[in-house]
Amino acid sequence: MIIKKFQAKTEEEAVSAARKEMGENVVIMSVRSLKKKGLFSFLKKPVVEVTVGMEEETERPAANAFSMLAQKSVGQTINRGMVRQSPDIIDEPEPVESVKTEKVIEQRLDNLQSLLEKQLVKTHEKDDFEKNVPEDSSVQFLKLVYKTLIDNEVSEKYANELLDEVSKIDTAKASVDLILGNIYQKMILKFGQPVTIPLGLDRQRVIFFIGPTGVGKTTTIAKIASQLCVNQKKKVVLLTTDTYRIAAAEQLKTYASILDVPFRVIYTEEEMTEAVRDYGGYDYILVDTAGHSQHNTEQKDSMAHFLRSIDDSVDKDTYLVVSATTKYRDLLAIADAYSEFTDYKLIFTKLDETTTLGNLFNLCMYTGASMSYVTCGQNVPDDIEVFSPQSTVKQLLGGK
C-alpha cells in the first residue's frame, strides 16, 4: 500500500495533484486544513493537506495465515449504530475526518485496543495479568478484530482475505496501532470513494433505479429528486415503468405533484424513447422500475429492453437499490441477476433497521460496484446520505 500527502491552496488542487502523480484510482484517506508556521504566520493563509492511498499493483494476498481465526475467537459484543453523514447528497461527499497518518487512526477507533486489554483481563486473573499475558498479543488482537468483523456479518471469506493481507507486515513486532491502522486503510481502499450523481453536466442524464420489490426504490427516488430540485435547482422528470403495482405509480405521482415536476407512466420502449425526446430540455430523468424476483426471466428481459432503449444522445446511469436487512445469500442472487444485463452503482436502504453493516462490505467486494448512497428512514428528503467509507469501516471494526 502506498500512502502519500499532498498540500495545496484548496482540496480540489491537492486531489488533482495526487491523481496526476499517482493515477485516478487513488482513495482519499483524510483532508485537513494546516496553518502556516513561522514569523508572521498569522498573515499567511492556511493550506489544505490531503492524504491519499493506493494499493500497489504487485501486492497479492498472502497465504491463509489467519484461517484458524474462524474457529477461535475472543472479545465481546461491540455496540453498533447507523452511519450518519452530510444531508447534502448530490456530488457532495461528507468531508473526511482528520486522521493522523503517523498514528494511522485517531484514538485507535474509539479505543478498540482497550477491548483487547479488557478481554485479556477476563481471560487471566487481574492480579496475574502482567505475568500471564501472552507474548504475541498481536495475534490476540487479530482474533478480536476477526470476531468483530464476523459479529458485524462481514463474510468469513472477506474477513480472512483481509487478515491474510495484513500478514504481509511483521505482526509479531508491529504495534496494535499499526495493525489496526493497516486494516482500517485497506478496508477504506476496498470500498473506494462513493460515486454520486454528477452536477454541471453538458447533456441530459437518464437515471434508472432497479432492484427487488420492497427495498424502498420509490422513496429513494423521491429523496434524490427533492435534493436535485430544491437544493440544486435542477429540472427533473419522474417516470415509472412499474405497471404491476398501481400503488407505486401513485406514490411517485404524489411526490412529483409536491415537487411540481412532470410525471409519466411508461409502458413500452417506444414510450420511453418518446419521453426522453419530449423532456429534452430537462436536466435529469429519474426512472422507477418494477421490482421483481431474480428468478423472473420475463421481467428481467423487459427491464433490459427499457435500459437499451436509451441511445447515446443522453448520458445514462443505473443504480441497484438493495436493503441492508436482506440475507447475504439473497443479495448475491439479486446482484447476479441484474449483472446479467447492466452495470450499476449500489444504494443501500434501511440502515435504520439493522445493527450490522457487513452486507455493505460484502456486496461491494462481491460485485466490484461503486457505493453511492445509503438511506436511514422514510422521511423525504432527509433520510438519505452519501455513503461514507470512513465511518462505515469504523463501525465494522467496532468503533462508535
N, C-alpha and C positions, 0 to 999 in steps of 0.2 A: 504494500500500500504506500502511495506517495501522498504526503501531506505538505502543503506549502501555503505561505501567506502572501497576500498582495495588498498594497496600500495605494489609495488614490483619493482624489477630492470627493468623489461620490461612489456609492456602492456599484452603480452601473459601470463606471470606468474600471473599478477594481475587478469586477466579474469579467468584463471584456478582456482585460489584460490576462486574467487567469485562463480563459478559454483560448486566447491567442497563443499562449505558451504551451498549455497542457492539452488542448483539444476541447471539443464541445461536450464531452461526456463527464466533465468534472462535476462533482457534487459539492454544493455549498455546505460547509460544516458549521461556520459561525460568522457573524457580522457584528462588528463593534466600532464605536467611534473612539479615536485616540486623540488626546490633547498633545500639542507640541510641547517639548521641554526646552529648557534653556532660558537665556536672557530674553526678556520681552515676550515670553511665551504666551502671555495673556492677549497679546495683539495678533497672534497667529491663529488662523482658522484650523479647527480640528480636521483630521483625515479619517477616512473610513478604511478599516482593515478587514479583509475578507479571508477566511481560512477555507481552503478547498481540499478535497481529497479525490483520489483516483486509484482504482485497483491497477496494479502492474499487470501487463499483458502476459508476462511469463509466470505469474502466480497460479499455482494449481493446488487443488485440495490435497492435503497430506493423507497419510494412511489413517485409518479409522482408530485413532489413538484413544478416543474417549467413548467408544461404543458401549463400554461397560457401564457408563453413567445411566443407561436406560434401566439397568437393574438395581442400581444403588442410588439412594437419594438421601439428602439431609435438608434441613431448612424448616421453614414454617410458612403458613399461608400469608401471601402478600396482599395488602389492601390495594384494590384497583378501582379506577373510576373512568369517566368519559374523557376523551380528548377534547380540549377546548381551544379554539383558535379565533382569529380575527373574523368579525362579521362580514367584512367585505370580501366576497368570494371570487370575483371576476378578475383573473390575472393579477391578483394581489396577495401572494402567499404571506403568511404570518412572518414577521421578522424573526430570524433565527436567534435563539437565546445565546448570549455570550458565553463561550466555553474556553477556558484557558487551555491552550494546547499542551503546555508543559504538564499540567495535571490531568489532561485529557477531558475529564468531565467534572464540573463543579460539584463539590461536596459528595463525590462518589455516588451519584444518583440517589440523593437524599439518604446518604449513609448506608448504602446497601452492604458495604463491608461489615458494618456493625451487626448485620443479621448473621453473618458467618461467625463472628465472635460470640454472639449470643447462643448460636447453635452448639458451638464447641463447649461453652459453659454448661449447656444442658447435657451434653454427651459425657463430660467429665465432672467430677466433683469440683465445686468452686475452690476449695482450699488447695486442690492439687492441679488447678488449671495450668499454672505456669510450667510445671514439670511434665504434665501429661499431654499437652497439646502436640498434635502430630507435627513432625518436622516439615513435611511438604503440605503446608496449609493452602498452597495454590490449588492443589488437587481438590481439597475440601471445598474451596471457593468455587471451582468449576462445577462441582456437583450441585452446589446451591444454585448457581446460575442456570444449570441444566433443568433442575427441578422447577425453578421459577418460570422458565420458558414453557415447560410442559404444563404447569398449572395454568398458564395463560393460553393453553391449547395451541401452541406452536407445534407443528408436526414433528414427530421424532426424527424423521429424515432430515429436515432442515436444521433442527437443533443440533444433531450430530455433525452435520456438514459444517456448521458454524464453529463448533468447538474443535473440529479437525483442523480448520484453517488457523485457529488460534494456536494450535500446537506448533506452528512454524516459529513462534518465539520460544525462548527457553523459559517455560513456566516455572521451573524449579528455582530460577534466580530472579524472575520478574516479580515486581511488586503487584499487589492486588489492584492498585490504581491502574497500572499499565495493562494488566489482563482485561479488566473491566472496560477500560477505555478502548482497547483494541476491538472488543466485541461490539461495543456501542458504535464505533465508527463503521465497522463492517456492515452492521445491520442498516445504518443510515444509507450507506453506499448501495446496498442491495435494494432498498426501497426506491432510491433516486429522488430527484426533485419532482413535486407534483406538476402535472401538465393540465392547465386550466383553459377555459375559453378565452381566446386571444381578443384583444381590442385593437382599434386602429387599423382595420382591415381595408384593403382596396376593393375586395369583392364581397358579394353576399355569401353568407355561410349557412348551410343547412345542417342541422344537428339532430341526429336520431338518438332516441333513448330506448334501449332494448333491455329485456330482462324478463324473468318469470312473473307470474301474477302474484300480487300481494306484497311486493317489496317496497312499494311507495314511489313508483316511477312518476305518476301524475303529480303528486305533491312535490316531488323533487323538481320537476319541470316548472311548476308554478313558482317555486323559490328562486330558481335561476332566472326565470323571466322577470320576476319582480326586481332582482338586482340589476338586470340589464336595462329595464325600463326606467326605474326610479333613480338608481344610483348613477348609472352610466348614460342615461338619456338616449338610449338606442331605440330604433324602431324594430319591433318584434312582432312576429306572426306565430300563432299557435295552431298546429294541425294535429289530427289524430287519425291513425289507421285502425284504431281499436273499435271495430264494428261489432265485436262479440259482446261487449259489456256496455250497455246503454248508460249505466251509472258513471262509468269512467269518462265517457264523452261529455256527459252533462257536467261533471265536476270540472273538467278542463274548460268547458264553455263558460262556467261561472267565474273561474279565475280570469279568463280573457275579458269578460264583461267588467270585472272590478278594475283590471289594469287598462281597460279601454284599448284593447288591441284586437286585430282581426282573428277570427277563428273559423276553421273549416274541417268537416269530416271528409276523409279521403277513402274511397272505395276501390279504386283501380290505379294501376301505374300511370295511365293516361291522365287521370285527375291529379296525381302527384306532380307530373311534369307541367300540367296547366297551372297549378297553384304556384309553383316556383316562378313561372313566367308572369302570372298575374301580380305577384307581390315582388316584382323585381326591384322596386325602389326601397325595399326594407333591408335592414342590416342582418337580421337573424331570423331564420325559420326553425322553430323548435318542434320536433315531431314526436308525439307519443305513439307508441306501438303496442300491439296486443301482446299481453303476456301469454306464454304457452309452455306446455311441458317440453322438456328437452327431448322427449321421445316422439313428439308430434311432427312427423316429416312434412305433412301438408302445410302446416302453419309456418314452419321454418322456410319452406320454399317460397311461400307468399311474401314473407318479410325480406328474403333475399332479393326478390323481384322489385320490391319498393326501393331498397337500397341502391340497386343497379339502375333505377330509373333516373337518378340524378347524374347529369352529364358534367363535363369538365368546365362548363361555363361558370360554375359556382364552386366554392370550397365545401367540403363535406367532412363531418366528424361523426363518430359513433361512440356512445358511452354505454357500457354494460352496467346496469344498476342491479346490485345484489344486496341481500340483507346480511348483516353481521351475525344474525342469530341462526342462519342456515347451517345445517350439518356440513362438515368439511367435504365428505364424500359427495354430497349432493352439489356443493359448489363446483367441484371438479367436473361433474357431469354437465352442469349448466355452462361452464366456461368452454368445455369441449364442443358442446352443441352449437354455440354461437361462433366459435372459432372456425367452424366449417365454411362460413360464408362472409365473414367480415373481420377486420381488425377493430380493436376498441380500447378505450381507456376505462378505468374502474371507478365506480362510485359505490361506496358502502353506505347503507342506510341502517337505521335502528340501533345506533351505538348506545342509545339510552336504555335499550332493552337487554343488554348483555354486560357481564362483568369481565369478559375476556376478549382480547383483541387479536388473538393468534391467527384467526382466519384472514385478517388483512395481510399479514406477512406471508401466510401460506399461499394464498391465491396470487399475490403479486409475484412470488417466486415461481409458482407453477406456470403461470401464463406469460410472464415477462412483460405484461402490460403496464403502462404508467398509471399510477394513482392520480386521482384528481380531487374529488370531494368526499366528505362524509356528512351524514345528517344525524341529528341527535334529538328528534322530536317532530311533532306535526305542525308546529307554528310556522306560518308563511309570513314573511320571508326569512325569519330569524334563525331557524334551526338547521342551518347548513353552513359548512365551513370548508375552507381549503384544507386538504389533508396535510398534516404536519408529521414528517418522518421523525423529527427530533422528539417531540412529546410522545408519539406512539411508541418508539423504541424505549424511551424512558419507562413507560408503563410496562412494556413487555419484560423489562429487566427488573421490575419490582419497585420502580420509583413512583412517587406520588404525582 
